[in-house]
Amino acid sequence: MSLRVVLFGTGSPLSLAALAAASRAAAVVAVVTPSGPPLRGVRSAVRRLARRRATAPFRRLARGPGAEVLRFDAARLEAELVRLAPDLLCVASFPRLLRPALLETARFGAVGLHTSLLPRHRGPDPLFWTYFQDDREAGVTLYWLDAGEDTGDLIDQESVPLARGRPVAELYAELARRGATLLERALPEIPAGRVARRPQSSSQATREPRPDPRTCRIDWESWSAERVFHVLGGLGEVYPLLADASGRPLRVGPVRRLLPQPHDRQPGTIELDAGGLRVYCLHGVVEVSAARSTPRMLRPLLAMPGWSRPRSG
């Protein structure tokens, strides 16, 4: 008999890849999508519409094999899971932590996919911190969920070298594919107890919050031009890492090139040129293209794993 799986996810590449993999290796009986906050005006209505559109491919893919589509409702979800009697829960870029009572509804517990090499970069946005902290490799982890935040025992991991300036959306798509392979390989082995349970090292663990544009800014006094090139190339189209003289975020497009040349400008000086911006840094200049037309409020939904992650749900 096939393993009965309930998958928690969004419209992200990781969720879609995990759902496709789980459907090949097990019986996906339901998927759970996030529920947004109450409507409070036009802006929140637009955000809800964006989220609804972002989860649409995930919901369509789930209905293909006949799975139920559930909205996350803390008051009702436990009863729904008891009714479904799943063997396993699987979480792939979901913006809420699951309470222990939910984890206990599945016979074999729950597994999750996380786009970092745990225990490094626990928390809601590991890929941002992979770039921002200048890691030289990225990765994806399949692990057992417990009551903590990304703290459960490890099942499997895969690492990839992080090319300098590689766009985060491109990296995320690759990690989604690799993570789905880890999941598909592990699912048939779970009922027989043939998957690993390796405790995470607390001494090597890091945990970062959701990026805050007010504090996650480039350190012009210490970052080299090469590091600025890497971070802007990876994150610049998604996160507001540059600001004008008044502190307002600057929208930017792809990084054009790194010019490791001397100059007499103060690091952090930003000038307009015909193609976009010239960003003056320590030991060089980074040229950045003008912003693309994608609305800024939608770009994180197109490139990132999910949204803010409440502590419980």
SEDOGU-482579 format. One record per atom (N, C-alpha, C): residue in one letter; x, y, z; atom name; residue number from 1. Coordinates in steps of 0.2 Angstrom, whole numbers. Atoms other than C-alpha are relative to their C-alpha. Example, Ala and Ser with C-alpha at 12.3 -4.5 7.8 and 13.67 -1.06 7.14 Angstrom:
<vexzas>
 r     x     y     z  a   k
 A     4    -6     0  N   1
 A    62   -22    39 CA   1
 A     4     6     0  C   1
 S    -4    -6    -1  N   2
 S    68    -5    36 CA   2
 S    -4     5     3  C   2
</vexzas>
This chain:
<vexzas>
 r     x     y     z  a   k
 M     4    -6     0  N   1
 M     0     0     0 CA   1
 M     4     6     0  C   1
 S    -4    -6     1  N   2
 S     7    17    -5 CA   2
 S    -1     4     7  C   2
 L     0    -4    -6  N   3
 L    12    29     9 CA   3
 L    -5     6    -1  C   3
 R     5    -5     1  N   4
 R    -2    42    12 CA   4
 R     3     6     3  C   4
 V    -3    -7    -2  N   5
 V     5    60    12 CA   5
 V    -4     6     0  C   5
 V     2    -7     0  N   6
 V    -1    77    16 CA   6
 V     5     5    -1  C   6
 L    -6    -4     1  N   7
 L    10    90     9 CA   7
 L    -3     8     1  C   7
 F     1    -7    -1  N   8
 F    10   108    15 CA   8
 F     5     4    -4  C   8
 G    -4    -4     4  N   9
 G    16   121     3 CA   9
 G    -3     6    -3  C   9
 T     2    -6     3  N  10
 T    14   137    -8 CA  10
 T     0    -1    -7  C  10
 G    -1     0     7  N  11
 G    16   141   -26 CA  11
 G     7     0    -2  C  11
 S    -7    -1     1  N  12
 S    35   141   -24 CA  12
 S     2    -6    -4  C  12
 P    -3     5     3  N  13
 P    46   131   -35 CA  13
 P     2    -6     4  C  13
 L    -1     6    -4  N  14
 L    51   120   -20 CA  14
 L    -7    -4     2  C  14
 S     6     4    -1  N  15
 S    33   116   -16 CA  15
 S    -3    -4    -6  C  15
 L     2     3     6  N  16
 L    29   112   -34 CA  16
 L     4    -6    -1  C  16
 A    -4     5     1  N  17
 A    44   101   -36 CA  17
 A    -1    -6     5  C  17
 A     2     5    -5  N  18
 A    40    92   -19 CA  18
 A    -6    -3    -1  C  18
 L     7     3     1  N  19
 L    22    89   -24 CA  19
 L     1    -5    -6  C  19
 A    -1     5     6  N  20
 A    27    81   -41 CA  20
 A     4    -6     3  C  20
 A    -4     6    -2  N  21
 A    40    70   -32 CA  21
 A    -4    -4     4  C  21
 A     4     4    -5  N  22
 A    28    65   -18 CA  22
 A    -5    -4    -4  C  22
 S     5     3     4  N  23
 S    15    61   -31 CA  23
 S     3    -6    -4  C  23
 R    -3     6     3  N  24
 R    27    49   -40 CA  24
 R     2    -6     5  C  24
 A    -2     5    -5  N  25
 A    33    40   -24 CA  25
 A    -5    -2     5  C  25
 A     5     1    -5  N  26
 A    18    40   -13 CA  26
 A    -7     2    -3  C  26
 A     7    -2     2  N  27
 A    -1    44   -13 CA  27
 A    -1     6     4  C  27
 V     2    -6    -4  N  28
 V    -4    62    -9 CA  28
 V    -7     1     0  C  28
 V     7     0    -1  N  29
 V   -21    63    -1 CA  29
 V    -2     7     1  C  29
 A     2    -7    -1  N  30
 A   -21    82     2 CA  30
 A     6     4     0  C  30
 V    -5    -6    -1  N  31
 V   -11    98     1 CA  31
 V    -3     5     4  C  31
 V     2    -5    -4  N  32
 V   -12   112    13 CA  32
 V     3     6    -2  C  32
 T    -3    -6     2  N  33
 T   -10   130     7 CA  33
 T    -1     5     6  C  33
 P     0    -4    -5  N  34
 P    -7   145    18 CA  34
 P    -7     4     0  C  34
 S     5    -5     0  N  35
 S   -21   157    24 CA  35
 S     3     6     2  C  35
 G    -3    -6    -1  N  36
 G   -18   175    24 CA  36
 G    -3     4     6  C  36
 P     3    -4    -5  N  37
 P   -22   188    37 CA  37
 P    -6     3    -2  C  37
 P     6    -3     2  N  38
 P   -39   197    38 CA  38
 P     1     6    -5  C  38
 L    -1    -6     4  N  39
 L   -42   210    25 CA  39
 L    -1     7     4  C  39
 R     0    -7    -3  N  40
 R   -38   228    30 CA  40
 R     2     5    -5  C  40
 G    -1    -5     5  N  41
 G   -40   239    15 CA  41
 G     3    -3    -6  C  41
 V    -2     2     7  N  42
 V   -34   239    -3 CA  42
 V     6    -4     0  C  42
 R    -7     3     1  N  43
 R   -16   235     0 CA  43
 R     0    -8     2  C  43
 S     0     7    -2  N  44
 S   -20   219    10 CA  44
 S    -4    -4    -5  C  44
 A     4     4     5  N  45
 A   -33   214    -3 CA  45
 A     4    -2    -6  C  45
 V    -4     1     6  N  46
 V   -20   216   -17 CA  46
 V     5    -6     2  C  46
 R    -4     5    -2  N  47
 R    -8   205    -7 CA  47
 R    -3    -7     0  C  47
 R     4     6     0  N  48
 R   -21   192    -4 CA  48
 R    -1    -3    -8  C  48
 L     1     3     7  N  49
 L   -24   191   -23 CA  49
 L     7    -2    -3  C  49
 A    -7     2     2  N  50
 A    -5   190   -26 CA  50
 A     1    -7     2  C  50
 R    -1     7    -3  N  51
 R    -4   175   -14 CA  51
 R    -5    -5    -3  C  51
 R     5     5     3  N  52
 R   -20   167   -22 CA  52
 R     3    -2    -7  C  52
 R    -2     2     6  N  53
 R   -12   168   -39 CA  53
 R     7    -4     1  C  53
 A    -6     3    -1  N  54
 A     5   162   -32 CA  54
 A    -1    -8     1  C  54
 T     1     7    -2  N  55
 T    -3   146   -25 CA  55
 T    -4    -4    -6  C  55
 A     5     3     5  N  56
 A   -14   143   -41 CA  56
 A     3    -6    -3  C  56
 P    -3     6     4  N  57
 P    -1   131   -50 CA  57
 P     0    -6     5  C  57
 F     0     6    -6  N  58
 F     1   121   -33 CA  58
 F    -6    -3     0  C  58
 R     6     3    -1  N  59
 R   -17   119   -31 CA  59
 R    -3    -4    -6  C  59
 R     2     3     6  N  60
 R   -20   114   -49 CA  60
 R     4    -7    -1  C  60
 L    -4     6     0  N  61
 L    -6   101   -48 CA  61
 L    -2    -5     5  C  61
 A     3     4    -5  N  62
 A   -13    94   -32 CA  62
 A    -6    -4    -3  C  62
 R     6     3     2  N  63
 R   -30    91   -40 CA  63
 R     1    -5    -6  C  63
 G    -2     5     5  N  64
 G   -22    81   -54 CA  64
 G    -1    -7     2  C  64
 P     0     6    -3  N  65
 P   -19    66   -44 CA  65
 P    -6    -1     5  C  65
 G     6     1    -4  N  66
 G   -36    69   -35 CA  66
 G     1     2     8  C  66
 A    -1    -2    -7  N  67
 A   -29    76   -18 CA  67
 A    -5     6     2  C  67
 E     4    -5    -3  N  68
 E   -40    87    -7 CA  68
 E     5     6     1  C  68
 V    -3    -6    -1  N  69
 V   -35   105    -6 CA  69
 V    -3     4     6  C  69
 L     2    -2    -7  N  70
 L   -36   112    12 CA  70
 L     4     7     1  C  70
 R    -3    -6    -2  N  71
 R   -33   130    18 CA  71
 R     2    -1     7  C  71
 F    -3     1    -7  N  72
 F   -22   131    34 CA  72
 F    -5     4     5  C  72
 D     5    -2    -5  N  73
 D   -35   134    48 CA  73
 D     2    -3     7  C  73
 A    -3     3    -6  N  74
 A   -27   132    65 CA  74
 A    -6    -4     4  C  74
 A     5     3    -4  N  75
 A   -44   128    73 CA  75
 A    -3    -6    -3  C  75
 R     4     6     3  N  76
 R   -50   115    61 CA  76
 R     5    -5    -3  C  76
 L    -5     5     4  N  77
 L   -34   107    53 CA  77
 L     1    -6     3  C  77
 E    -1     6    -3  N  78
 E   -31    95    66 CA  78
 E    -5    -5    -1  C  78
 A     6     5     1  N  79
 A   -48    87    64 CA  79
 A     0    -3    -7  C  79
 E     0     2     7  N  80
 E   -46    87    45 CA  80
 E     6    -6    -1  C  80
 L    -6     4     1  N  81
 L   -29    78    47 CA  81
 L    -2    -7     3  C  81
 V     2     6    -3  N  82
 V   -36    65    59 CA  82
 V    -5    -4    -5  C  82
 R     4     3     5  N  83
 R   -50    62    46 CA  83
 R     4    -4    -6  C  83
 L    -4     3     6  N  84
 L   -37    59    32 CA  84
 L     4    -6     2  C  84
 A    -5     5    -3  N  85
 A   -26    48    43 CA  85
 A     6    -1    -4  C  85
 P    -6     0     4  N  86
 P   -10    52    34 CA  86
 P     5    -4     3  C  86
 D    -6     4    -3  N  87
 D     6    41    36 CA  87
 D     5     5     1  C  87
 L    -6    -4    -1  N  88
 L    17    56    34 CA  88
 L    -2     7    -2  C  88
 L     1    -7     2  N  89
 L    16    75    33 CA  89
 L     7     2    -3  C  89
 C    -6    -2     4  N  90
 C    28    84    21 CA  90
 C    -1     8     0  C  90
 V     1    -7     1  N  91
 V    32   103    22 CA  91
 V     6     2    -5  C  91
 A    -4    -3     5  N  92
 A    40   112     8 CA  92
 A    -1     8    -1  C  92
 S     0    -7     0  N  93
 S    42   131    10 CA  93
 S    -7     2     2  C  93
 F     6    -2    -3  N  94
 F    27   134    21 CA  94
 F     1     5     5  C  94
 P    -1    -6    -5  N  95
 P    25   150    31 CA  95
 P    -2     0     7  C  95
 R     2     1    -7  N  96
 R    19   143    47 CA  96
 R     4    -6     3  C  96
 L    -2     6    -4  N  97
 L    27   131    60 CA  97
 L    -6    -4     2  C  97
 L     5     4    -2  N  98
 L    17   116    64 CA  98
 L     0    -2     7  C  98
 R     0     1    -7  N  99
 R    11   113    81 CA  99
 R     1    -8     1  C  99
 P    -1     7    -1  N 100
 P    16    96    89 CA 100
 P    -6    -4    -1  C 100
 A     6     4     1  N 101
 A    -2    91    89 CA 101
 A    -2    -2    -7  C 101
 L     0     2     7  N 102
 L    -2    92    70 CA 102
 L     5    -5    -2  C 102
 L    -5     5     2  N 103
 L    14    82    68 CA 103
 L    -2    -7     3  C 103
 E     2     7    -3  N 104
 E     6    68    79 CA 104
 E    -5    -3    -4  C 104
 T     5     3     4  N 105
 T    -8    66    67 CA 105
 T     2    -5    -5  C 105
 A    -2     5     5  N 106
 A     3    56    55 CA 106
 A     4    -5     3  C 106
 R    -3     6    -4  N 107
 R     9    39    59 CA 107
 R     8     0     0  C 107
 F    -7     0     0  N 108
 F    27    42    54 CA 108
 F     3     7     1  C 108
 G    -2    -7    -2  N 109
 G    28    60    59 CA 109
 G     0     5    -6  C 109
 A     0    -5     5  N 110
 A    33    74    47 CA 110
 A     8     1    -2  C 110
 V    -7    -2     2  N 111
 V    48    79    36 CA 111
 V    -1     6    -4  C 111
 G     0    -6     3  N 112
 G    53    95    28 CA 112
 G     6     1    -4  C 112
 L    -5    -3     5  N 113
 L    63   103    14 CA 113
 L     2     7     2  C 113
 H    -2    -7    -2  N 114
 H    74   118    19 CA 114
 H     6     2    -5  C 114
 T    -5    -1     5  N 115
 T    85   127     6 CA 115
 T     6     3     3  C 115
 S    -7    -2    -3  N 116
 S   101   128    17 CA 116
 S     3    -7     2  C 116
 L    -3     6    -2  N 117
 L   113   116    23 CA 117
 L     0     0     8  C 117
 L     1     0    -8  N 118
 L   106   114    41 CA 118
 L     6    -4     3  C 118
 P     3    -5    -4  N 119
 P   110   118    54 CA 119
 P     1     7    -1  C 119
 R    -1    -7     2  N 120
 R   116   133    45 CA 120
 R    -6     3    -3  C 120
 H     5    -3     3  N 121
 H   103   146    41 CA 121
 H    -7    -3     2  C 121
 R     7     2    -2  N 122
 R    88   140    51 CA 122
 R    -4     7    -1  C 122
 G     5    -6     0  N 123
 G    73   152    49 CA 123
 G    -3     1    -7  C 123
 P     5    -1     6  N 124
 P    61   159    36 CA 124
 P     3     2    -7  C 124
 D    -3    -2     7  N 125
 D    73   165    22 CA 125
 D     7    -2    -1  C 125
 P    -7     3     0  N 126
 P    89   154    21 CA 126
 P     4     3    -6  C 126
 L    -4    -2     6  N 127
 L    94   159     3 CA 127
 L     2     8     1  C 127
 F    -2    -7    -1  N 128
 F    94   178     8 CA 128
 F     7     0     4  C 128
 W    -6     0    -5  N 129
 W   107   174    22 CA 129
 W     6    -4    -3  C 129
 T    -6     4     3  N 130
 T   117   162    11 CA 130
 T     4     5    -4  C 130
 Y    -4    -5     4  N 131
 Y   121   177    -1 CA 131
 Y     3     5     5  C 131
 F    -2    -6    -4  N 132
 F   121   191    13 CA 132
 F     6    -2     4  C 132
 Q    -6     2    -5  N 133
 Q   134   181    24 CA 133
 Q     5    -3    -4  C 133
 D    -6     2     4  N 134
 D   145   177     9 CA 134
 D     2    -7     0  C 134
 D    -1     7     0  N 135
 D   143   158     9 CA 135
 D     3    -2    -7  C 135
 R    -3     2     7  N 136
 R   153   150    -5 CA 136
 R    -4    -7    -2  C 136
 E     4     5     3  N 137
 E   141   135    -6 CA 137
 E    -7     1     3  C 137
 A     7     0    -2  N 138
 A   122   133    -5 CA 138
 A    -2    -7     1  C 138
 G     2     7    -1  N 139
 G   112   118    -2 CA 139
 G    -8    -1     2  C 139
 V     7     2    -2  N 140
 V    95   109     2 CA 140
 V     1    -6     5  C 140
 T     0     5    -5  N 141
 T    91    98    17 CA 141
 T    -7    -3     0  C 141
 L     6     3    -2  N 142
 L    78    85    20 CA 142
 L     1    -2     7  C 142
 Y    -1     1    -7  N 143
 Y    75    83    38 CA 143
 Y    -7    -2     4  C 143
 W     6     1    -4  N 144
 W    63    77    52 CA 144
 W    -3     6     3  C 144
 L     3    -6    -4  N 145
 L    51    90    59 CA 145
 L    -1    -2     7  C 145
 D     2     1    -8  N 146
 D    50    92    78 CA 146
 D    -3     7     2  C 146
 A     4    -6    -3  N 147
 A    43   106    89 CA 147
 A     4     6    -1  C 147
 G    -4    -6     1  N 148
 G    57   118    85 CA 148
 G     0     3    -7  C 148
 E     0    -3     7  N 149
 E    61   129    70 CA 149
 E     6    -3    -4  C 149
 D    -5     2     5  N 150
 D    71   119    57 CA 150
 D     6    -4     5  C 150
 T    -4     3    -5  N 151
 T    79   109    72 CA 151
 T     1    -8     0  C 151
 G     0     7     0  N 152
 G    75    91    68 CA 152
 G     5    -4    -3  C 152
 D    -5     5     2  N 153
 D    86    76    64 CA 153
 D     0     1    -8  C 153
 L    -1     0     7  N 154
 L    94    76    47 CA 154
 L    -1    -6    -4  C 154
 I     1     6     4  N 155
 I    89    64    33 CA 155
 I     5     0    -5  C 155
 D    -5     0     6  N 156
 D    99    69    18 CA 156
 D     1     8    -2  C 156
 Q    -2    -7     2  N 157
 Q   108    85    11 CA 157
 Q     3    -1    -7  C 157
 E    -4    -1     6  N 158
 E   115    91    -5 CA 158
 E     2     7    -1  C 158
 S    -3    -6     1  N 159
 S   127   105    -8 CA 159
 S     2     2    -7  C 159
 V    -2    -2     6  N 160
 V   131   115   -23 CA 160
 V     4     7     1  C 160
 P    -4    -6     0  N 161
 P   145   128   -26 CA 161
 P    -5     6    -2  C 161
 L     4    -6     1  N 162
 L   137   146   -26 CA 162
 L     5     4    -5  C 162
 A    -4    -4     5  N 163
 A   144   155   -42 CA 163
 A    -1     7     2  C 163
 R     1    -7    -2  N 164
 R   147   173   -38 CA 164
 R    -5     4    -5  C 164
 G     5    -4     3  N 165
 G   132   184   -43 CA 165
 G    -5    -4    -3  C 165
 R     5     4     3  N 166
 R   121   170   -48 CA 166
 R    -7     2     3  C 166
 P     6    -3    -2  N 167
 P   103   176   -47 CA 167
 P    -4    -5     5  C 167
 V     2     4    -5  N 168
 V    94   169   -32 CA 168
 V    -6    -5    -3  C 168
 A     5     4     2  N 169
 A    79   163   -42 CA 169
 A     2    -6    -4  C 169
 E    -3     6     3  N 170
 E    90   152   -53 CA 170
 E     3    -5     5  C 170
 L    -2     4    -5  N 171
 L    98   145   -38 CA 171
 L    -5    -4     3  C 171
 Y     5     3    -3  N 172
 Y    82   142   -30 CA 172
 Y    -4    -6    -4  C 172
 A     3     6     5  N 173
 A    75   132   -45 CA 173
 A     4    -6     0  C 173
 E    -4     6     0  N 174
 E    90   121   -45 CA 174
 E    -1    -4     7  C 174
 L     0     3    -6  N 175
 L    89   118   -26 CA 175
 L    -7    -4     1  C 175
 A     7     3     0  N 176
 A    70   114   -28 CA 176
 A     1    -7    -4  C 176
 R     0     7     4  N 177
 R    74   100   -41 CA 177
 R     4    -5     4  C 177
 R    -4     5    -4  N 178
 R    88    93   -30 CA 178
 R    -4    -2     6  C 178
 G     4     2    -6  N 179
 G    77    93   -14 CA 179
 G    -5    -5    -2  C 179
 A     5     4     2  N 180
 A    63    85   -24 CA 180
 A     3    -7    -1  C 180
 T    -3     6     1  N 181
 T    75    71   -28 CA 181
 T     2    -4     6  C 181
 L    -1     2    -7  N 182
 L    80    69   -10 CA 182
 L    -6    -3     3  C 182
 L     6     3    -3  N 183
 L    62    67    -5 CA 183
 L    -3    -6    -4  C 183
 E     3     6     4  N 184
 E    57    55   -19 CA 184
 E     4    -6     2  C 184
 R    -5     6    -2  N 185
 R    72    44   -14 CA 185
 R    -2    -2     7  C 185
 A     1     2    -7  N 186
 A    67    44     4 CA 186
 A    -7    -3     2  C 186
 L     7     2    -2  N 187
 L    48    42     4 CA 187
 L    -1    -8     0  C 187
 P     2     7    -1  N 188
 P    48    23     0 CA 188
 P     4    -3     5  C 188
 E    -4     3    -5  N 189
 E    61    20    13 CA 189
 E    -3     1     7  C 189
 I     2    -2    -7  N 190
 I    52    28    28 CA 190
 I    -5    -5     3  C 190
 P     4     5    -4  N 191
 P    39    14    32 CA 191
 P     4    -5     3  C 191
 A    -4     5    -3  N 192
 A    53     2    34 CA 192
 A     5     2     5  C 192
 G    -5    -3    -5  N 193
 G    63    14    45 CA 193
 G     7     0    -3  C 193
 R    -7     0     3  N 194
 R    78    14    33 CA 194
 R     2     7    -2  C 194
 V    -2    -7     2  N 195
 V    80    33    32 CA 195
 V     4     3     7  C 195
 A    -4    -2    -6  N 196
 A    93    42    43 CA 196
 A    -3     5     5  C 196
 R     2    -5    -5  N 197
 R    91    52    59 CA 197
 R     6     2     3  C 197
 R    -6    -3    -3  N 198
 R   106    62    62 CA 198
 R    -1     7     3  C 198
 P     1    -6    -3  N 199
 P   105    75    75 CA 199
 P     4     6    -2  C 199
 Q    -4    -6     3  N 200
 Q   110    93    70 CA 200
 Q     5     2     6  C 200
 S    -5    -2    -4  N 201
 S   125   100    78 CA 201
 S    -2     7     3  C 201
 S     2    -6    -3  N 202
 S   120   114    90 CA 202
 S     5     5     0  C 202
 S    -5    -5     0  N 203
 S   137   122    90 CA 203
 S     1     3    -7  C 203
 Q     0    -2     7  N 204
 Q   136   124    71 CA 204
 Q    -6     4    -2  C 204
 A     7    -3     2  N 205
 A   118   131    71 CA 205
 A     0     7    -1  C 205
 T     1    -7     0  N 206
 T   114   148    65 CA 206
 T    -8     1    -2  C 206
 R     7    -2     1  N 207
 R    96   156    65 CA 207
 R     0     7    -2  C 207
 E     1    -7     2  N 208
 E    92   172    56 CA 208
 E    -8     2    -1  C 208
 P     7    -2     1  N 209
 P    76   182    55 CA 209
 P    -2     1    -7  C 209
 R     2    -2     7  N 210
 R    66   187    40 CA 210
 R     4     7    -1  C 210
 P    -4    -6     2  N 211
 P    76   201    31 CA 211
 P    -4     6     1  C 211
 D     3    -6    -2  N 212
 D    72   218    37 CA 212
 D     4     6    -4  C 212
 P    -3    -5     4  N 213
 P    76   232    24 CA 213
 P     3     6     3  C 213
 R    -3    -5    -3  N 214
 R    80   244    37 CA 214
 R     7    -2     3  C 214
 T    -6     2    -3  N 215
 T    94   234    44 CA 215
 T     5    -4    -4  C 215
 C    -4     4     5  N 216
 C   100   222    30 CA 216
 C     2     5    -6  C 216
 R    -3    -5     5  N 217
 R   110   235    21 CA 217
 R     8    -2    -2  C 217
 I    -7     2     2  N 218
 I   127   233    12 CA 218
 I     5     4     5  C 218
 D    -5    -4    -4  N 219
 D   142   238    23 CA 219
 D     5     3    -4  C 219
 W    -5    -3     5  N 220
 W   151   250    12 CA 220
 W     7     1     3  C 220
 E    -7    -1    -3  N 221
 E   166   252    24 CA 221
 E     4    -7     0  C 221
 S    -3     7     0  N 222
 S   170   233    24 CA 222
 S    -1    -4    -6  C 222
 W     1     4     5  N 223
 W   163   225     9 CA 223
 W     4     2    -6  C 223
 S    -4    -1     7  N 224
 S   174   223    -7 CA 224
 S    -5     1    -5  C 224
 A     4    -1     6  N 225
 A   167   228   -24 CA 225
 A    -3    -7    -2  C 225
 E     2     7     2  N 226
 E   167   209   -28 CA 226
 E    -6    -3     4  C 226
 R     5     2    -4  N 227
 R   156   205   -13 CA 227
 R    -7     4    -1  C 227
 V     6    -4     2  N 228
 V   144   219   -18 CA 228
 V    -3    -3    -6  C 228
 F     2     3     6  N 229
 F   143   212   -35 CA 229
 F    -3    -7     1  C 229
 H     3     6    -2  N 230
 H   139   195   -28 CA 230
 H    -7     1     3  C 230
 V     7    -1    -3  N 231
 V   125   201   -17 CA 231
 V    -5     3    -4  C 231
 L     5    -4     4  N 232
 L   117   213   -29 CA 232
 L    -2    -5    -6  C 232
 G     1     4     5  N 233
 G   119   200   -43 CA 233
 G    -5    -6     2  C 233
 G     4     5    -3  N 234
 G   110   187   -32 CA 234
 G    -7     2     2  C 234
 L     6    -2    -4  N 235
 L    97   197   -22 CA 235
 L    -3     7    -3  C 235
 G     2    -7     2  N 236
 G    96   215   -30 CA 236
 G    -6     1    -3  C 236
 E     6    -1     3  N 237
 E    81   212   -40 CA 237
 E    -6    -2     4  C 237
 V     6     3    -4  N 238
 V    71   204   -26 CA 238
 V     0     4     7  C 238
 Y     0    -4    -7  N 239
 Y    77   214   -10 CA 239
 Y     2     7    -1  C 239
 P    -2    -7     0  N 240
 P    79   233    -8 CA 240
 P     7     1     4  C 240
 L    -7    -1    -3  N 241
 L    98   233    -4 CA 241
 L     3     7    -1  C 241
 L    -2    -7     2  N 242
 L   101   250   -12 CA 242
 L    -5     5     2  C 242
 A     5    -6    -2  N 243
 A    94   267    -6 CA 243
 A     3     6    -3  C 243
 D    -3    -6     3  N 244
 D    95   284   -13 CA 244
 D     2     5     6  C 244
 A    -3    -4    -5  N 245
 A   102   299    -3 CA 245
 A    -5     1     6  C 245
 S     5    -1    -5  N 246
 S    85   301     7 CA 246
 S    -2    -7     3  C 246
 G     1     7    -4  N 247
 G    85   282    12 CA 247
 G    -6    -4    -4  C 247
 R     6     4     4  N 248
 R    71   277    -1 CA 248
 R     3    -6    -4  C 248
 P    -3     5     4  N 249
 P    74   260    -8 CA 249
 P     0     1    -8  C 249
 L     0     0     7  N 250
 L    80   259   -26 CA 250
 L    -1    -7    -3  C 250
 R     1     6     4  N 251
 R    73   246   -38 CA 251
 R     6     0    -5  C 251
 V    -6     2     5  N 252
 V    87   238   -49 CA 252
 V    -2    -6    -4  C 252
 G     1     6     5  N 253
 G    88   226   -63 CA 253
 G     6    -5     1  C 253
 P    -6     4    -1  N 254
 P   102   213   -66 CA 254
 P     6     4     0  C 254
 V    -7    -3     0  N 255
 V   120   217   -62 CA 255
 V     3    -1    -7  C 255
 R    -4     0     6  N 256
 R   130   221   -78 CA 256
 R     7    -3     0  C 256
 R    -7     2     0  N 257
 R   148   220   -73 CA 257
 R     3     3     6  C 257
 L    -4    -3    -5  N 258
 L   161   222   -60 CA 258
 L     6     3    -3  C 258
 L    -6    -3     2  N 259
 L   175   234   -63 CA 259
 L     5     1     5  C 259
 P    -4    -1    -6  N 260
 P   189   232   -51 CA 260
 P     6     5    -2  C 260
 Q    -5    -6     2  N 261
 Q   197   249   -54 CA 261
 Q     0     5     5  C 261
 P     0    -5    -5  N 262
 P   202   263   -43 CA 262
 P    -4     6    -1  C 262
 H     4    -6     1  N 263
 H   191   278   -40 CA 263
 H     1     5     6  C 263
 D    -1    -4    -6  N 264
 D   190   293   -29 CA 264
 D    -7     2     3  C 264
 R     7    -1    -3  N 265
 R   171   292   -24 CA 265
 R     0    -4     7  C 265
 Q     1     3    -7  N 266
 Q   166   288    -6 CA 266
 Q    -4    -7    -1  C 266
 P     3     7     1  N 267
 P   161   269    -5 CA 267
 P    -8     1     2  C 267
 G     7    -1    -1  N 268
 G   142   269    -6 CA 268
 G    -3     5    -5  C 268
 T     3    -5     5  N 269
 T   140   283   -19 CA 269
 T    -3    -4    -6  C 269
 I     4     3     5  N 270
 I   127   278   -32 CA 270
 I    -1     6    -5  C 270
 E     1    -5     6  N 271
 E   126   288   -49 CA 271
 E    -4    -4    -5  C 271
 L     4     2     6  N 272
 L   114   286   -63 CA 272
 L     5     0    -6  C 272
 D    -3    -1     6  N 273
 D   121   282   -80 CA 273
 D    -5    -3    -5  C 273
 A     5     1     5  N 274
 A   113   278   -97 CA 274
 A    -3    -7     1  C 274
 G     3     7     0  N 275
 G   110   259   -93 CA 275
 G    -3    -1     7  C 275
 G     2     2    -7  N 276
 G   106   260   -74 CA 276
 G     3     4     5  C 276
 L    -4    -3    -6  N 277
 L   117   263   -59 CA 277
 L     7    -2     0  C 277
 R    -7     2    -2  N 278
 R   135   264   -55 CA 278
 R     1     1     7  C 278
 V     0     0    -7  N 279
 V   138   259   -38 CA 279
 V     8    -1     2  C 279
 Y    -7    -1    -2  N 280
 Y   155   264   -30 CA 280
 Y     1    -4     6  C 280
 C    -1     4    -6  N 281
 C   163   252   -18 CA 281
 C     7     0     1  C 281
 L    -7     0    -1  N 282
 L   179   248   -10 CA 282
 L     4    -4    -6  C 282
 H    -4     4     5  N 283
 H   192   243   -24 CA 283
 H    -4    -1    -6  C 283
 G     3     1     6  N 284
 G   180   245   -38 CA 284
 G    -7     2    -1  C 284
 V     7    -3     1  N 285
 V   163   249   -46 CA 285
 V    -4    -6    -3  C 285
 V     5     5     2  N 286
 V   148   238   -49 CA 286
 V    -5     4    -4  C 286
 E     6    -3     5  N 287
 E   136   243   -64 CA 287
 E    -6    -5     0  C 287
 V     7     4     0  N 288
 V   118   238   -62 CA 288
 V    -5     3    -5  C 288
 S     4    -2     5  N 289
 S   105   238   -75 CA 289
 S    -6     4     3  C 289
 A     7    -3    -3  N 290
 A    88   248   -73 CA 290
 A    -4    -5     2  C 290
 A     5     5    -3  N 291
 A    74   239   -64 CA 291
 A    -4    -2    -6  C 291
 R     5     3     5  N 292
 R    63   227   -74 CA 292
 R    -7     3     2  C 292
 S     7    -3    -1  N 293
 S    44   231   -75 CA 293
 S    -4    -4     5  C 293
 T     4     4    -5  N 294
 T    39   217   -63 CA 294
 T    -2     4     6  C 294
 P     1    -4    -6  N 295
 P    30   226   -49 CA 295
 P     4    -3     6  C 295
 R    -5     2    -6  N 296
 R    41   226   -33 CA 296
 R    -4    -5     5  C 296
 M     4     4    -5  N 297
 M    27   219   -22 CA 297
 M    -1    -7    -2  C 297
 L     1     7     2  N 298
 L    26   203   -33 CA 298
 L     7    -4    -1  C 298
 R    -7     3     1  N 299
 R    45   200   -35 CA 299
 R     1    -5     5  C 299
 P    -1     5    -5  N 300
 P    47   191   -19 CA 300
 P    -4    -7    -1  C 300
 L     4     6     1  N 301
 L    33   179   -23 CA 301
 L     2    -4    -6  C 301
 L    -3     3     5  N 302
 L    41   175   -39 CA 302
 L     6    -4     1  C 302
 A    -7     2     0  N 303
 A    58   171   -33 CA 303
 A     1    -4     7  C 303
 M    -2     3    -7  N 304
 M    57   166   -14 CA 304
 M    -5    -5     2  C 304
 P     4     6    -3  N 305
 P    51   151    -4 CA 305
 P    -7     2     2  C 305
 G     7    -1    -3  N 306
 G    36   159     5 CA 306
 G     0     7     2  C 306
 W     1    -6    -3  N 307
 W    31   173    16 CA 307
 W     3     0     7  C 307
 S    -3     0    -7  N 308
 S    34   178    34 CA 308
 S    -3    -6     4  C 308
 R     1     6    -4  N 309
 R    34   164    46 CA 309
 R    -2     1     7  C 309
 P     2     0    -7  N 310
 P    24   165    62 CA 310
 P     3    -5     4  C 310
 R    -3     5    -4  N 311
 R    31   156    77 CA 311
 R    -4    -6     1  C 311
 S     4     6    -1  N 312
 S    16   144    78 CA 312
 S    -6     1    -4  C 312
 G     6     0     4  N 313
 G     0   140    70 CA 313
 G    -4    -6     1  C 313
</vexzas>
